[in-house]
Amino acid sequence: MAGKREKPEDIVTKLRQVEVLHGQGLSMADAVRQIGISPHTLYRWRKQHGGMNRAQLSRLMDLEKENLRLRRAVSDLTLGKLILTEAAPGQLPSPSRRRKCVEHVRQTLGISERRACRVLGRHRSTQRKPPQGREDEARLTADVIELAREHGRCGCRRAAALLRRAGWQVNHERVARIWRREGLKVPHKQKKRGRLWLNDGSCVRLKPGQPNHVRSCGFVQDRTSDGRACRTLSILDGHAREALMIRVGRRLNSTDVVDALTDLFIQRGPPRFIRSDSGPEFTAQKVRDWIELVGSKTACIEPGSPWENGHCESFNARFRDELLNGEVFCSLREAQILIERWRKHCNMDRPHSALGYRAPAPEVFIPVDRRPTMH
């Protein structure tokens, strides 16, 4: 009997046997000796299970099990709350950040990886097997950084289009992940502007329907390093988004506008409409007469409504943002060379979102007017 652990049911049975034997006239010591236990064991059993029957004992055991389960549940909830409190607040979209969060919780609270992953909602396979990455990730990252350095104001979608043109089989989502990881700046989107509608339901904004249908003109003001004014005249094909010409000079007036349009008419022919703002360089009578003489029509926008000439305004904004704001022109000749180089890049290399991230004229070569501009 030494070392044998009695079950609660057997203890209750033996206690009732002792009561029966004692009721038959035996002394307590003889009754205890007859069932094979010591008096000390009898007193200990009576203290634990005295006066109980088997049904009451079963109920007590069920209550003890339920109490143990509730205590474990409370302990799990408390530990889960501690894990969530110790984890980083907010969302962790990056897999590497979630992996670091699990390791931090394990080291701080001394819990298992299984418990930490279950509470934080992370699969253990992603925790135990970190991603290895692609073999070409380093080369692609270097090319993305080089594109961002060379074209500082282009976004990840335009960078992805340039990479695909260079031979990479990559989508814009992968480029966007590298873009965010390297801390590159994505330009803010331009706010949308409404069109100007007339009472009859027609729109003042003339939409080009084919090449050489509508040409848009506009001026951009800048200065060289000596503080002198430098003015540019931009002429665009509204349908192809192609920059046909950027004339650079100290002062550009209506005569220069006629001269620039004449050069384009000789190269490309006259368009149906020439759209511009209501500046004196475009509304001069000799400009209107000359445009009417060659068979074209003027389409001047309303004063204070630049969105009616949206193609040219958008181009001039990119022109200023990508070139003028980042270059110091030491002379007028340097400005002419750099602006003409940027115009070629804009036509042949720079992807345009309105054209499905295709360059406006990738196969077209526009000869450069090398005649010096004298004013």
Salt bridges, closest charged atoms under 4 A:
GLU6 OE2 - LYS14 NZ 3.10
ASP30 OD1 - ARG33 NH1 2.74
GLU66 OE2 - ARG69 NH2 2.55
ASP76 OD1 - ARG115 NH2 3.56
GLU86 OE2 - HIS104 NE2 3.01
GLU113 OE1 - ARG106 NH1 3.64
GLU113 OE2 - ARG124 NE 3.56
GLU113 OE2 - ARG128 NH1 3.28
ASP136 OD1 - ARG174 NH2 3.00
GLU137 OE1 - ARG174 NH2 2.91
GLU137 OE2 - ARG181 NH1 3.21
GLU146 OE2 - ARG149 NH2 2.33
GLU150 OE2 - HIS151 NE2 3.75
GLU173 OE2 - HIS172 NE2 3.86
GLU182 OE2 - ARG181 NE 3.56
GLU242 OE2 - ARG268 NH2 2.92
ASP259 OD2 - ARG247 NH1 3.08
ASP263 OD2 - ARG247 NH2 2.94
ASP263 OD2 - ARG371 NH2 3.00
GLU281 OE2 - ARG231 NH1 2.98
ASP321 OD2 - ARG153 NE 2.51
GLU322 OE2 - ARG350 NH2 2.80
GLU340 OE2 - ARG343 NH2 2.42
ASP349 OD2 - HIS345 ND1 3.87
ASP369 OD2 - ARG247 NH2 3.78
ASP369 OD1 - ARG371 NE 3.01
